[in-house]
Amino acid sequence: MNKGELVDKVAQKATVTKKQADAVLTAAIEAIMEAVSAGDKVTLVGFGSFEARHRKAREGRNPKTNEKMVIPETIVPAFSAGKLFKEKVATK
């Protein structure tokens, strides 16, 4: 499912126009990205949590030359599924 299909589904379930559903979905995604990039954790009970995680520097290899290289530390976004989401997926 891509964003357009999700907008269609949300518009249908919430009985709003596709334009309204797209605006709300876009605003929600932007709010989550802004919060996580600011270092906050966003928790949607039953769905899951979004947070920023710190990855330590590590050694890797260049696949072309097989040379060792250092992969620098970085901060990455992460999602952890909530209990209801996990249960819903497990029953399929």
N, C-alpha and C positions, 0 to 999 in steps of 0.2 A: 504494500500500500504506500503510495506516495502522498505528498502534501495535498494535492488536488483531490484525491480520493478521500482523504481524511476530512477535508473541508466539506465535501459532499455528504459524508456520513454524519458529521456533527450538525450540519444544517438540517438534515432529515430528522435526527433524533431530538434536536432542540427546537424544531419548528421555527427556524429563522431563515433568512435568505443566505445564499452562499457568500455574498459579499460581507454580511455581518459575521458569519462564522469564520471567514478568512481573517477579518480584522481582529476578532477575539483570539483566534489561534495564534496569529502572528504576534500580537501583544503579549500573550502568555509565554511564548517561546523566547521573545526578547527579554522579558522580565526575568525568566529563569537564567538566561545567559548572562545578563548583567549582574545578578545576585551571585552566581557561581564565580564569575570573573573577579568579583570584589572579595571573594574568600568566604562567602556565606554558604550555608548548606540549605537546600530547598527540599522540604519533605512534603510529599503529597500522600497522606495516609491511605494505605491500601494499594497505591500505585507504586511508589518508590521514592528514592532520594537521589538528588543530584548534588555533587560536591566536587571540589577541586582536590586532586591528590598530587603529592610530591613524588616524583621519580628520581631516585639517586642516580648519579653518574655511574656509568658502567662501561665495561670493555666489550667491544663488538668486533666484527670482521667485515671488511669491504667485500661483498660477494664477487666483484669482478677480479680483484687482485689478491684476495685472501689475506690482505694486510690487516694487522690489528689496528684498531682505532678506538678512541675514547668517545663514547656517546655522552654528551653533556647532560647534567641534571635539568629537569624541566617540570612544569606543573601541567597536568592534563585533567580534562573533565572526566568524571566517572558517574555511572548510574548504578544504583543497587535496587533491584526489584523488591517490592513490598510483599508481604505475606499473601494477600488476596490475589495479587498478580501472579505470583509463583503457583498458587493453588489452581488458578484458572488455566494456566498453561499446562500444568501437570495432568489435568483431567482430560486433555485432548488426545 
